[in-house]
Amino acid sequence: MQHLEEVRNILGDVLSLGDRAQTLKEDSILLGNLPELDSMAVVNVITALEDYYDFSVDDDEISAQTFETLGSLAQFVEQKLAG
């Protein structure tokens, strides 16, 4: 995935994961595995992705599946950038 590293870094910055961010792999579970990723953090991550990639996310585009793994989040970003 082209944007996996960038998404990992954004997630790490928003959640203040420090060195733990680098342990996240494409198949790393996010929801339920990262205590920092609560409902407010999800909003902050979406906002950070919108700012970084200059796209807009509608409420109906986001689901729990989007934040299931690092890979699913990166795939969402790639889909947004593609069209």
Biotite code that builds the C-alpha atoms (Angstrom):
import biotite.structure as struc

atoms = struc.array([
    struc.Atom([0.000, 0.000, 0.000], chain_id="A", res_id=1, res_name="MET", atom_name="CA", element="C"),
    struc.Atom([1.356, 3.285, -1.121], chain_id="A", res_id=2, res_name="GLN", atom_name="CA", element="C"),
    struc.Atom([0.269, 5.408, 1.857], chain_id="A", res_id=3, res_name="HIS", atom_name="CA", element="C"),
    struc.Atom([0.663, 2.907, 4.697], chain_id="A", res_id=4, res_name="LEU", atom_name="CA", element="C"),
    struc.Atom([3.716, 4.581, 6.241], chain_id="A", res_id=5, res_name="GLU", atom_name="CA", element="C"),
    struc.Atom([2.150, 8.053, 6.091], chain_id="A", res_id=6, res_name="GLU", atom_name="CA", element="C"),
    struc.Atom([-1.096, 6.816, 7.660], chain_id="A", res_id=7, res_name="VAL", atom_name="CA", element="C"),
    struc.Atom([0.924, 5.030, 10.381], chain_id="A", res_id=8, res_name="ARG", atom_name="CA", element="C"),
    struc.Atom([2.789, 8.244, 11.150], chain_id="A", res_id=9, res_name="ASN", atom_name="CA", element="C"),
    struc.Atom([-0.391, 10.336, 11.252], chain_id="A", res_id=10, res_name="ILE", atom_name="CA", element="C"),
    struc.Atom([-2.060, 7.792, 13.528], chain_id="A", res_id=11, res_name="LEU", atom_name="CA", element="C"),
    struc.Atom([1.001, 7.748, 15.771], chain_id="A", res_id=12, res_name="GLY", atom_name="CA", element="C"),
    struc.Atom([1.115, 11.538, 15.976], chain_id="A", res_id=13, res_name="ASP", atom_name="CA", element="C"),
    struc.Atom([-2.595, 12.006, 16.681], chain_id="A", res_id=14, res_name="VAL", atom_name="CA", element="C"),
    struc.Atom([-2.677, 9.255, 19.299], chain_id="A", res_id=15, res_name="LEU", atom_name="CA", element="C"),
    struc.Atom([0.751, 10.167, 20.756], chain_id="A", res_id=16, res_name="SER", atom_name="CA", element="C"),
    struc.Atom([1.929, 6.572, 20.363], chain_id="A", res_id=17, res_name="LEU", atom_name="CA", element="C"),
    struc.Atom([5.618, 7.433, 20.227], chain_id="A", res_id=18, res_name="GLY", atom_name="CA", element="C"),
    struc.Atom([7.782, 4.441, 19.291], chain_id="A", res_id=19, res_name="ASP", atom_name="CA", element="C"),
    struc.Atom([4.767, 2.114, 19.468], chain_id="A", res_id=20, res_name="ARG", atom_name="CA", element="C"),
    struc.Atom([3.554, 3.525, 16.147], chain_id="A", res_id=21, res_name="ALA", atom_name="CA", element="C"),
    struc.Atom([6.432, 1.838, 14.330], chain_id="A", res_id=22, res_name="GLN", atom_name="CA", element="C"),
    struc.Atom([5.295, -1.573, 15.601], chain_id="A", res_id=23, res_name="THR", atom_name="CA", element="C"),
    struc.Atom([1.996, -1.211, 13.724], chain_id="A", res_id=24, res_name="LEU", atom_name="CA", element="C"),
    struc.Atom([1.848, -3.366, 10.608], chain_id="A", res_id=25, res_name="LYS", atom_name="CA", element="C"),
    struc.Atom([-0.739, -3.512, 7.832], chain_id="A", res_id=26, res_name="GLU", atom_name="CA", element="C"),
    struc.Atom([-2.731, -6.202, 9.647], chain_id="A", res_id=27, res_name="ASP", atom_name="CA", element="C"),
    struc.Atom([-2.442, -4.611, 13.115], chain_id="A", res_id=28, res_name="SER", atom_name="CA", element="C"),
    struc.Atom([-5.835, -4.361, 14.795], chain_id="A", res_id=29, res_name="ILE", atom_name="CA", element="C"),
    struc.Atom([-6.673, -0.759, 15.746], chain_id="A", res_id=30, res_name="LEU", atom_name="CA", element="C"),
    struc.Atom([-10.154, -0.663, 17.285], chain_id="A", res_id=31, res_name="LEU", atom_name="CA", element="C"),
    struc.Atom([-10.165, -2.484, 20.589], chain_id="A", res_id=32, res_name="GLY", atom_name="CA", element="C"),
    struc.Atom([-6.397, -2.904, 20.535], chain_id="A", res_id=33, res_name="ASN", atom_name="CA", element="C"),
    struc.Atom([-5.257, 0.706, 20.956], chain_id="A", res_id=34, res_name="LEU", atom_name="CA", element="C"),
    struc.Atom([-6.765, 2.184, 24.130], chain_id="A", res_id=35, res_name="PRO", atom_name="CA", element="C"),
    struc.Atom([-5.945, 5.665, 22.802], chain_id="A", res_id=36, res_name="GLU", atom_name="CA", element="C"),
    struc.Atom([-8.311, 5.154, 19.849], chain_id="A", res_id=37, res_name="LEU", atom_name="CA", element="C"),
    struc.Atom([-11.618, 6.209, 21.366], chain_id="A", res_id=38, res_name="ASP", atom_name="CA", element="C"),
    struc.Atom([-14.479, 8.012, 19.626], chain_id="A", res_id=39, res_name="SER", atom_name="CA", element="C"),
    struc.Atom([-12.878, 11.452, 20.005], chain_id="A", res_id=40, res_name="MET", atom_name="CA", element="C"),
    struc.Atom([-9.567, 10.124, 18.711], chain_id="A", res_id=41, res_name="ALA", atom_name="CA", element="C"),
    struc.Atom([-11.320, 8.713, 15.648], chain_id="A", res_id=42, res_name="VAL", atom_name="CA", element="C"),
    struc.Atom([-12.619, 12.213, 14.878], chain_id="A", res_id=43, res_name="VAL", atom_name="CA", element="C"),
    struc.Atom([-9.127, 13.649, 15.376], chain_id="A", res_id=44, res_name="ASN", atom_name="CA", element="C"),
    struc.Atom([-7.554, 11.018, 13.103], chain_id="A", res_id=45, res_name="VAL", atom_name="CA", element="C"),
    struc.Atom([-10.113, 11.725, 10.372], chain_id="A", res_id=46, res_name="ILE", atom_name="CA", element="C"),
    struc.Atom([-9.457, 15.460, 10.676], chain_id="A", res_id=47, res_name="THR", atom_name="CA", element="C"),
    struc.Atom([-5.695, 14.898, 10.476], chain_id="A", res_id=48, res_name="ALA", atom_name="CA", element="C"),
    struc.Atom([-6.107, 12.714, 7.373], chain_id="A", res_id=49, res_name="LEU", atom_name="CA", element="C"),
    struc.Atom([-8.334, 15.350, 5.753], chain_id="A", res_id=50, res_name="GLU", atom_name="CA", element="C"),
    struc.Atom([-5.751, 18.054, 6.459], chain_id="A", res_id=51, res_name="ASP", atom_name="CA", element="C"),
    struc.Atom([-2.753, 16.008, 5.338], chain_id="A", res_id=52, res_name="TYR", atom_name="CA", element="C"),
    struc.Atom([-4.264, 14.638, 2.135], chain_id="A", res_id=53, res_name="TYR", atom_name="CA", element="C"),
    struc.Atom([-6.581, 17.572, 1.379], chain_id="A", res_id=54, res_name="ASP", atom_name="CA", element="C"),
    struc.Atom([-9.779, 15.598, 1.011], chain_id="A", res_id=55, res_name="PHE", atom_name="CA", element="C"),
    struc.Atom([-13.112, 15.678, 2.775], chain_id="A", res_id=56, res_name="SER", atom_name="CA", element="C"),
    struc.Atom([-14.782, 12.770, 4.583], chain_id="A", res_id=57, res_name="VAL", atom_name="CA", element="C"),
    struc.Atom([-18.543, 12.531, 4.983], chain_id="A", res_id=58, res_name="ASP", atom_name="CA", element="C"),
    struc.Atom([-19.988, 10.900, 8.100], chain_id="A", res_id=59, res_name="ASP", atom_name="CA", element="C"),
    struc.Atom([-21.568, 8.102, 6.070], chain_id="A", res_id=60, res_name="ASP", atom_name="CA", element="C"),
    struc.Atom([-18.180, 7.092, 4.613], chain_id="A", res_id=61, res_name="GLU", atom_name="CA", element="C"),
    struc.Atom([-16.750, 6.022, 7.959], chain_id="A", res_id=62, res_name="ILE", atom_name="CA", element="C"),
    struc.Atom([-17.504, 2.740, 9.681], chain_id="A", res_id=63, res_name="SER", atom_name="CA", element="C"),
    struc.Atom([-15.856, 0.539, 12.274], chain_id="A", res_id=64, res_name="ALA", atom_name="CA", element="C"),
    struc.Atom([-14.405, -1.463, 9.368], chain_id="A", res_id=65, res_name="GLN", atom_name="CA", element="C"),
    struc.Atom([-12.472, 1.619, 8.261], chain_id="A", res_id=66, res_name="THR", atom_name="CA", element="C"),
    struc.Atom([-10.577, 1.582, 11.570], chain_id="A", res_id=67, res_name="PHE", atom_name="CA", element="C"),
    struc.Atom([-10.368, -2.201, 11.920], chain_id="A", res_id=68, res_name="GLU", atom_name="CA", element="C"),
    struc.Atom([-6.688, -2.413, 10.918], chain_id="A", res_id=69, res_name="THR", atom_name="CA", element="C"),
    struc.Atom([-3.932, -0.076, 9.814], chain_id="A", res_id=70, res_name="LEU", atom_name="CA", element="C"),
    struc.Atom([-4.308, -1.577, 6.344], chain_id="A", res_id=71, res_name="GLY", atom_name="CA", element="C"),
    struc.Atom([-8.045, -0.880, 6.184], chain_id="A", res_id=72, res_name="SER", atom_name="CA", element="C"),
    struc.Atom([-7.424, 2.727, 7.197], chain_id="A", res_id=73, res_name="LEU", atom_name="CA", element="C"),
    struc.Atom([-4.689, 3.109, 4.575], chain_id="A", res_id=74, res_name="ALA", atom_name="CA", element="C"),
    struc.Atom([-6.981, 1.505, 1.981], chain_id="A", res_id=75, res_name="GLN", atom_name="CA", element="C"),
    struc.Atom([-9.686, 4.040, 2.846], chain_id="A", res_id=76, res_name="PHE", atom_name="CA", element="C"),
    struc.Atom([-7.189, 6.869, 2.270], chain_id="A", res_id=77, res_name="VAL", atom_name="CA", element="C"),
    struc.Atom([-6.144, 5.391, -1.073], chain_id="A", res_id=78, res_name="GLU", atom_name="CA", element="C"),
    struc.Atom([-9.776, 5.097, -2.170], chain_id="A", res_id=79, res_name="GLN", atom_name="CA", element="C"),
    struc.Atom([-10.399, 8.729, -1.217], chain_id="A", res_id=80, res_name="LYS", atom_name="CA", element="C"),
    struc.Atom([-7.350, 9.869, -3.161], chain_id="A", res_id=81, res_name="LEU", atom_name="CA", element="C"),
    struc.Atom([-8.330, 7.807, -6.201], chain_id="A", res_id=82, res_name="ALA", atom_name="CA", element="C"),
    struc.Atom([-11.611, 9.447, -6.633], chain_id="A", res_id=83, res_name="GLY", atom_name="CA", element="C"),
])
